[in-house]
Amino acid sequence: MSQPTDEHALWTLIKDIKFGMLTHRQANGDLHSHPLTTQNKSADEGSALYFFVSHKSELAQGIAQDRHVNVSYAHPGNDSYVSVSGQAMIVEDQTKKDYLFTPLAKAWFPGGASDPDLALLQVNIGHAEYWDVKESKMMQLAQMAQAVITGEPPDKLGDHKKLNLS
C-alpha cells in the first residue's frame, strides 16, 4: 500500500494541470488518446481520477471493451511530468457527479450534473510514475554541459519516483 505522502506528491503535481491525455485501446487494437479535464477537487478522493465524458462517445464505448488506460500529464514550465495507469469504468454516482460538476462542464453537458449524456469516468490508479525537476533551467543546462564535456551522465535532476497504488 502506498504512503499518503506518495499520493499527496502525485496530487500536488497534477492538481494545477488543466488537461490530462487519457489513452485507451480501441476495438481494432490501436491506441487512442483524448484530452480530458481532471474533475477531482482534492487528493482525498482515494487513488482514483475522475473525468466527465459523453455516454455516446467512442471513449465510453471503448472502456466497456478494455478498461486498461493511461493518463499522462505534463507541465513543461515547471518541468513536471506524470504518467498514471489503471482501470477505468463508467460509474453512475449522481452524488459524485453533483459534487464534481462545475459551470465549465455545462458547456459540454447543458443539462448540468443530471444531463442524461453525462458519464462519470473513474480511473482507479494502479501505478504512477512522475518526474519533477527542481533545479533551475540554468542549473540543468550547466549539468548537461558538464556531462557533455566529461562524458559522464548528469547528476540526478529532480525527483523520479514510481508508485504502486493498488
KELO-631216 format. One record per residue: residue number from 1; x negated, y, z negated of N, C-alpha, C in turn. Coordinates in steps of 0.2 Angstrom, whole numbers, plus 2048, in hexadecimal, padded with zeros to 3 digits. Atoms other than C-alpha are relative to their C-alpha. Layout:
   num   n_east   n_north   n_up   ca_east   ca_north   ca_up   c_east   c_north   c_up
   NUM        X         Y      Z         X          Y       Z        X         Y      Z
...
This chain:
   num   n_east   n_north   n_up   ca_east   ca_north   ca_up   c_east   c_north   c_up
     1      7FC       7FA    800       800        800     800      7FC       806    800
     2      804       7FA    800       7FA        811     804      800       805    7FA
     3      800       7FB    806       7F5        81E     7F7      804       806    802
     4      7FC       7FA    7FF       801        82D     7F6      7FB       806    803
     5      804       7FB    7FD       7F2        838     7FA      7FF       7FF    808
     6      800       802    7F9       7F0        82F     80B      806       803    804
     7      7FA       7FD    7FC       802        833     810      800       807    800
     8      800       7F8    800       800        845     80A      7FB       803    805
     9      805       7FE    7FB       7F0        847     814      803       800    807
    10      7FD       801    7FA       7FA        840     823      805       805    802
    11      7FA       7FB    800       809        84B     820      7FD       807    801
    12      803       7F9    7FF       7FE        85B     81E      7FD       801    807
    13      803       7FF    7F9       7F6        858     82F      806       801    805
    14      7FB       7FF    7FA       806        856     839      806       804    7FE
    15      7FA       7FC    802       813        861     82F      801       806    804
    16      800       7F9    7FC       80E        871     839      800       7FF    808
    17      800       802    7F9       80D        868     84A      807       7FF    803
    18      7F9       800    7FE       81D        86C     853      802       7FA    804
    19      7FE       806    7FC       81D        85D     85F      7FB       7FA    7FF
    20      804       806    7FF       817        84B     85F      802       7FD    807
    21      7FF       804    7FA       815        840     86E      802       7F9    7FE
    22      7FE       807    802       81F        830     86B      7FF       7FC    806
    23      801       805    7FA       819        822     877      804       7F9    7FE
    24      7FD       807    801       823        812     879      800       7FC    807
    25      800       804    7FA       824        804     885      806       7FF    804
    26      7FA       801    7FC       830        804     893      802       7F9    802
    27      7FE       807    7FF       83A        7F4     899      7FB       7FD    805
    28      805       803    7FB       82D        7F2     8A8      7F9       800    7FD
    29      806       800    803       81F        7F3     89B      7FB       806    800
    30      803       7FA    800       819        804     89F      800       804    7FA
    31      7FF       7FC    806       815        810     891      802       807    802
    32      7FD       7FA    7FE       81E        820     891      801       805    7F9
    33      800       7FC    805       81D        82F     886      805       806    800
    34      7FB       7FA    800       829        83D     880      7FE       805    7FB
    35      801       7FB    805       826        84D     877      806       801    7FB
    36      7FA       800    805       831        84D     867      7FE       804    7FA
    37      801       7FC    806       833        859     859      801       7FB    7F9
    38      800       804    806       82F        850     848      805       804    7FB
    39      7FA       7FC    804       83F        854     83D      7FE       7FF    7F8
    40      801       800    807       837        84F     82C      7FF       807    7FD
    41      801       7FA    803       838        85D     820      7FA       800    7FA
    42      805       801    805       82B        856     814      7FD       7F9    800
    43      803       807    800       820        847     810      804       7FB    7FC
    44      7FC       805    805       82C        840     803      805       7FC    803
    45      7FB       804    7FD       836        837     810      7FD       7F9    801
    46      803       806    800       82B        828     80E      7FC       800    806
    47      805       801    7FA       820        821     81C      804       7FF    807
    48      7FB       800    7FA       82D        825     82A      7FF       807    803
    49      7FF       7FA    7FC       82E        833     837      807       800    803
    50      7FA       800    7FD       83E        839     83E      801       805    806
    51      7FF       7FC    7FA       843        840     84F      807       7FF    802
    52      7F9       801    7FD       854        844     857      7FF       7FF    808
    53      800       802    7F9       857        83C     868      807       7FF    802
    54      7F9       801    7FD       866        83A     874      801       7F8    800
    55      7FE       807    7FF       86F        829     872      7FF       7FD    807
    56      800       802    7F9       86F        829     885      7F9       800    803
    57      806       7FF    7FD       85D        82C     887      7FC       7F9    802
    58      805       806    7FE       850        820     88F      7FC       7FE    7FA
    59      803       802    806       847        821     87F      804       7FC    7FB
    60      7FC       804    805       855        81B     874      802       7F9    803
    61      7FF       806    7FD       859        80D     880      7F9       7FC    800
    62      806       804    801       846        808     880      7FF       7FD    7FA
    63      801       802    807       845        807     86E      804       7FA    7FE
    64      7FC       806    802       853        7FB     86D      7FD       7F9    803
    65      803       806    7FD       848        7EF     878      7F9       7FF    7FD
    66      806       801    803       837        7F2     870      7FF       806    7FB
    67      800       7FB    806       835        7FB     85F      7F9       803    7FF
    68      807       7FE    801       822        7FD     860      7FF       807    803
    69      801       7F9    7FD       81E        810     862      7F9       803    7FD
    70      806       7FC    802       80F        81C     860      802       807    800
    71      7FF       7F9    800       811        82E     85B      7F9       803    7FF
    72      806       7FD    801       802        839     85E      801       808    7FF
    73      800       7F9    801       7FF        84B     858      7F9       803    801
    74      806       7FD    7FF       7F2        857     85C      801       808    7FF
    75      800       7F9    802       7EE        868     855      7F8       803    802
    76      807       7FF    7FE       7DE        86D     85F      7FD       806    7FD
    77      802       7FA    803       7DD        87E     857      7FD       7FF    7F9
    78      803       802    807       7DA        876     846      7FC       7F9    800
    79      804       806    7FF       7D1        867     84E      802       7FA    7FB
    80      7FD       805    804       7DD        85B     846      804       7FC    805
    81      7FD       805    7FC       7E4        84B     84F      803       7FA    7FC
    82      7FD       805    804       7F0        83E     849      803       7FB    805
    83      7FD       805    7FD       7F5        82D     850      804       7FC    7FB
    84      7FB       804    805       804        824     848      803       7FA    804
    85      7FD       805    7FD       80A        813     84D      805       7FC    7FB
    86      7FB       803    804       819        80A     847      806       7FD    804
    87      7F9       803    7FD       82B        803     84A      805       805    800
    88      7FB       7FB    7FF       838        80E     850      807       7FD    800
    89      7F9       802    800       84B        80C     84E      805       806    800
    90      7FB       7FB    801       85B        816     850      804       7FF    7FA
    91      7FC       801    806       863        819     840      806       804    800
    92      7FA       7FC    800       875        81F     83D      801       802    7F9
    93      7FF       7FE    807       873        828     82D      802       807    800
    94      7FE       7FA    7FF       87E        837     82D      7FD       805    7FB
    95      802       7FC    805       878        83E     81D      7F9       802    802
    96      807       7FE    7FE       866        83E     823      800       804    806
    97      800       7FB    7FA       86B        846     834      802       807    7FD
    98      7FE       7F9    803       874        854     82A      7FA       803    7FD
    99      806       7FD    804       864        856     81F      7FB       803    805
   100      806       7FE    7FB       858        857     82E      802       805    805
   101      7FE       7FC    7FB       863        860     83A      7FE       808    7FF
   102      802       7F9    801       85D        872     83E      803       804    806
   103      7FD       7FC    7FA       864        880     849      7FD       7FF    806
   104      803       801    7FA       857        87D     856      802       7F9    803
   105      7FE       806    7FD       85D        86B     858      807       801    804
   106      7F9       7FF    7FD       86E        872     85D      800       802    807
   107      801       7FF    7F9       867        877     86E      801       7FA    804
   108      800       806    7FD       866        865     872      807       7FC    7FE
   109      7FA       803    802       875        85F     868      805       805    7FD
   110      7FC       7FA    802       882        86D     868      806       7FE    7FB
   111      7FB       802    805       88E        862     85D      7FD       800    7F9
   112      803       800    806       882        864     84F      7FE       7F9    7FD
   113      802       806    803       87D        856     843      805       7FA    801
   114      7FB       805    7FF       88D        84D     847      801       7FF    808
   115      800       801    7F9       88A        84E     85A      800       7F8    802
   116      800       808    7FE       88F        83C     861      7FA       7FE    804
   117      806       802    7FC       87F        83C     86C      7FA       801    7FC
   118      806       7FF    804       873        840     85E      7FF       7FA    7FC
   119      803       806    803       869        831     859      7FA       802    7FC
   120      806       7FF    804       85D        831     84B      7FB       7FB    801
   121      805       805    7FE       84D        828     850      7FB       800    7FA
   122      805       801    805       843        822     841      7FA       7FC    802
   123      806       803    7FE       831        81D     843      7FD       7FE    7F9
   124      803       802    806       82B        812     834      7F9       7FF    801
   125      807       800    7FF       818        815     833      7FD       7FA    7FE
   126      804       806    802       80E        805     833      7F9       802    7FF
   127      807       7FE    800       7FD        80D     837      7FF       807    802
   128      801       7F9    7FD       7F6        81E     839      7F8       801    800
   129      807       7FF    800       7E5        825     83D      800       808    801
   130      800       7F9    7FF       7E0        837     83C      7F8       802    800
   131      806       7FD    800       7D1        842     840      801       807    7FF
   132      7FF       7F9    803       7CF        853     837      7FA       803    7FF
   133      807       7FD    800       7C0        85D     83B      800       806    7FC
   134      800       7FB    805       7BC        869     82D      7FB       806    802
   135      806       7FB    7FF       7AC        871     834      803       805    805
   136      7FF       7FB    7FB       7AD        881     83E      7FE       7FE    807
   137      802       802    7F9       7AC        881     851      7F8       801    801
   138      807       7FE    7FF       79A        889     84F      7FC       7FA    7FD
   139      803       805    803       795        87B     843      800       7FA    804
   140      7FF       805    7FB       79C        86E     84F      7FB       800    806
   141      805       7FF    7FB       792        875     85D      7F9       7FF    7FE
   142      807       801    802       782        876     853      7FF       7F8    7FF
   143      801       807    801       784        864     84E      7FF       7FC    806
   144      801       804    7F9       787        85E     860      7FA       802    803
   145      806       7FE    7FD       779        868     866      7FA       7FD    7FD
   146      806       804    804       76D        860     859      800       7F9    802
   147      7FF       807    7FE       774        84F     85E      7FD       7FF    807
   148      803       800    7FA       76F        853     870      7F9       800    800
   149      807       7FF    800       75E        858     86C      7FC       7FA    7FC
   150      803       806    804       75A        84A     85F      802       7F9    803
   151      7FD       807    7FE       764        83C     868      803       7FC    7FB
   152      7FD       803    805       76C        838     858      807       803    800
   153      7F9       7FE    800       77F        839     856      801       805    7FB
   154      7FF       7FB    805       786        848     84D      802       7FD    7F9
   155      7FE       802    807       789        847     83A      808       800    801
   156      7F9       800    800       79B        843     836      804       807    800
   157      7FD       7FA    7FF       7A6        851     83C      807       7FF    7FD
   158      7FA       800    803       7B5        852     830      802       7F9    7FE
   159      7FE       806    803       7C0        844     82A      803       7FC    805
   160      7FD       805    7FC       7C5        834     833      802       7FB    7FC
   161      7FE       805    805       7D0        828     82A      806       7FC    804
   162      7FB       805    7FE       7DB        819     82E      804       7FE    7FA
   163      7FB       802    805       7EB        816     824      804       7FB    802
   164      7FB       805    7FF       7F5        807     822      806       801    7FB
   165      7FB       7FE    804       806        80C     81C      806       7FB    7FF
   166      7FA       805    800       811        7FD     81E      7FF       7FB    7FA
